[in-house]
């Protein structure tokens, strides 16, 4: 439907939420979830500043170009998971401790779906929704809690695969594509 259409048609948004809640017997959640979704679609989300672009933000409802659930395939031929893990750990999350990948040789195709790829200000971003429960207090969702969740669930490897997939996609679709100019980064949005 598109984010802007949902904001413009609040009855359709409520109907969609009501149908899904009714299937689970969650009728009491229809109104709170509808209010939350309306607010969520018009919330300003911060984007990291760069040398070429100062601090900026975006709203889902105003995105002109967005691809939900972008499917990708990446070929893997004799990829040593232990070596891949070593390199990825050394260069992500400030080399924070995290569970190691199991030893394996990867051969074949890695298939995945990226929650959302969008363009803002001439740069393309990956946005991945997470619903991890990190605790009951808002402080549990601060930088330390988010960093720990990223490490514990190997999201660092996930975001590198997503970045590779989007980079390959954009090389074929954006005239004069340059990674440093056009790729904005990967955002993880914990929606608890």
Phi and psi in degrees as a GROMACS rama.xvg file:
@    title "Ramachandran Plot"
@    xaxis  label "Phi"
@    yaxis  label "Psi"
@TYPE xy
100.26  144.31  UNK-2
-64.0087  -44.508  UNK-3
-62.0358  -39.4064  UNK-4
-64.313  -35.8901  UNK-5
-66.319  -37.8171  UNK-6
-68.774  -39.2839  UNK-7
-73.2936  -21.8883  UNK-8
-123.778  71.1412  UNK-9
-60.1887  -28.7523  UNK-10
-67.0215  -37.4321  UNK-11
-67.0401  -38.6728  UNK-12
-62.7023  -47.4978  UNK-13
-61.6581  -41.3198  UNK-14
-62.3262  -42.7208  UNK-15
-61.4135  -46.5281  UNK-16
-65.2416  -42.4646  UNK-17
-61.4062  -42.7434  UNK-18
-62.5258  -42.0475  UNK-19
-70.3424  -38.9272  UNK-20
-66.8485  -40.1954  UNK-21
-61.0914  -36.6761  UNK-22
-61.2348  -25.5051  UNK-23
-108.622  1.23847  UNK-24
73.714  28.5519  UNK-25
-102.981  37.9452  UNK-26
-54.6013  -33.5984  UNK-27
-65.7961  -17.0264  UNK-28
-94.1143  -5.31619  UNK-29
-58.6492  -53.449  UNK-30
-67.8078  -46.4045  UNK-31
-60.506  -40.7155  UNK-32
-69.2636  -35.7354  UNK-33
-64.3271  -45.2852  UNK-34
-61.7983  -44.4997  UNK-35
-60.695  -45.3637  UNK-36
-63.1427  -42.7552  UNK-37
-59.9856  -46.2706  UNK-38
-64.4843  -42.2647  UNK-39
-59.3558  -40.7146  UNK-40
-68.0406  -22.8455  UNK-41
-111.849  11.0329  UNK-42
-73.8852  139.543  UNK-43
-81.8365  119.612  UNK-44
-105.386  129.979  UNK-45
-74.6106  142.967  UNK-46
-112.657  148.061  UNK-47
-65.4994  142.72  UNK-48
-80.0695  153.99  UNK-49
-130.515  174.725  UNK-50
-62.7444  -33.3665  UNK-51
-88.8814  -17.5031  UNK-52
-142.337  122.381  UNK-53
-69.5124  -171.488  UNK-54
-59.2133  135.659  UNK-55
-146.991  171.84  UNK-56
-143.616  170.368  UNK-57
-141.257  160.992  UNK-58
-122.839  137.747  UNK-59
-56.876  -39.5871  UNK-60
-66.3762  -17.9712  UNK-61
-110.197  7.83314  UNK-62
-68.8671  125.57  UNK-63
-83.6667  -33.2852  UNK-64
-129.031  113.66  UNK-65
-147.603  141.171  UNK-66
-120.245  107.063  UNK-67
-82.2573  145.306  UNK-68
52.0405  48.7757  UNK-69
-67.6433  119.587  UNK-70
-80.9968  143.56  UNK-71
-143.664  157.473  UNK-72
-132.782  134.686  UNK-73
-128.931  126.156  UNK-74
-74.2163  139.772  UNK-75
-129.484  125.612  UNK-76
-132.287  112.309  UNK-77
53.8507  45.8374  UNK-78
-89.242  119.968  UNK-79
-81.9239  110.825  UNK-80
-60.9891  -34.6689  UNK-81
-65.5368  -44.1022  UNK-82
-68.6388  -42.3872  UNK-83
-58.1464  -45.5021  UNK-84
-61.1607  -42.1391  UNK-85
-59.8708  -46.6428  UNK-86
-67.306  -45.6602  UNK-87
-63.4972  -42.1966  UNK-88
-63.5098  -37.4918  UNK-89
-68.8219  -25.3422  UNK-90
-116.618  9.60054  UNK-91
-133.479  156.009  UNK-92
50.2886  36.7367  UNK-93
52.2436  35.7905  UNK-94
58.8098  28.3261  UNK-95
-59.8812  149.036  UNK-96
-63.6153  143.408  UNK-97
-163.54  163.473  UNK-98
-60.4118  139.905  UNK-99
-82.563  151.257  UNK-100
-68.9037  148.074  UNK-101
-69.9243  142.139  UNK-102
-59.8951  132.659  UNK-103
-170.28  159.062  UNK-104
-107.395  123.71  UNK-105
-94.201  125.578  UNK-106
-139.766  135.169  UNK-107
121.084  -147.355  UNK-108
-117.768  131.735  UNK-109
-93.2736  122.301  UNK-110
-114.188  140.936  UNK-111
-157.855  175.569  UNK-112
-132.275  130.077  UNK-113
-95.2441  126.975  UNK-114
-51.5475  -50.4658  UNK-115
-154.439  132.732  UNK-116
-116.833  129.198  UNK-117
-141.928  159.279  UNK-118
-107.98  136.658  UNK-119
-149.184  123.275  UNK-120
61.8723  31.7372  UNK-121
81.6869  2.85394  UNK-122
-119.337  149.26  UNK-123
-107.896  137.987  UNK-124
-127.142  151.753  UNK-125
-103.553  133.084  UNK-126
-123.944  126.405  UNK-127
-120.874  125.715  UNK-128
-84.2289  138.808  UNK-129
-130.166  142.388  UNK-130
-119.41  22.0062  UNK-131
-55.4844  138.136  UNK-132
-88.5754  114.468  UNK-133
-105.306  -6.45071  UNK-134
149.797  -176.258  UNK-135
-103.168  -14.8321  UNK-136
-98.958  146.43  UNK-137
-54.5767  -33.293  UNK-138
-64.2773  -22.5205  UNK-139
-65.0039  -18.4352  UNK-140
-104.01  20.4343  UNK-141
-79.8266  -176.488  UNK-142
-52.9553  -41.7873  UNK-143
-66.4837  -43.9875  UNK-144
-65.4264  -40.7419  UNK-145
-67.48  -42.7629  UNK-146
-61.1388  -42.1948  UNK-147
-63.9735  -41.9859  UNK-148
-65.3004  -40.2969  UNK-149
-59.9429  -44.1817  UNK-150
-70.0812  -47.3789  UNK-151
-59.8671  -34.7151  UNK-152
-103.343  11.1849  UNK-153
58.3837  33.6169  UNK-154
-67.1085  -21.4882  UNK-155
-60.738  -41.1421  UNK-156
-70.1219  -40.6509  UNK-157
-58.1143  -47.5141  UNK-158
-69.1125  -28.0458  UNK-159
-69.7132  -38.9561  UNK-160
-64.744  -41.2519  UNK-161
-63.2513  -44.0191  UNK-162
-61.8083  -41.5439  UNK-163
-62.3065  -45.4399  UNK-164
-62.4845  -43.8977  UNK-165
-69.7468  -38.2111  UNK-166
-58.7347  -45.5577  UNK-167
-64.6341  -40.2362  UNK-168
-61.6889  -47.4058  UNK-169
-69.1978  -32.7291  UNK-170
-56.8003  -29.3299  UNK-171
-96.2906  -5.16094  UNK-172
-125.85  -16.4701  UNK-173
-111.666  113.063  UNK-174
-57.8331  132.636  UNK-175
68.7986  24.1039  UNK-176
-55.1655  132.817  UNK-177
-135.002  127.818  UNK-178
-54.2088  -47.8546  UNK-179
-65.0843  -25.1061  UNK-180
-92.4058  -41.4258  UNK-181
-101.194  -21.8067  UNK-182
-93.9208  120.271  UNK-183
-87.1581  -30.3615  UNK-184
135.786  -171.151  UNK-185
-120.525  130.154  UNK-186
-116.541  134.051  UNK-187
-109.6  126.509  UNK-188
-116.815  107.836  UNK-189
-85.6791  115.322  UNK-190
-108.803  61.1016  UNK-191
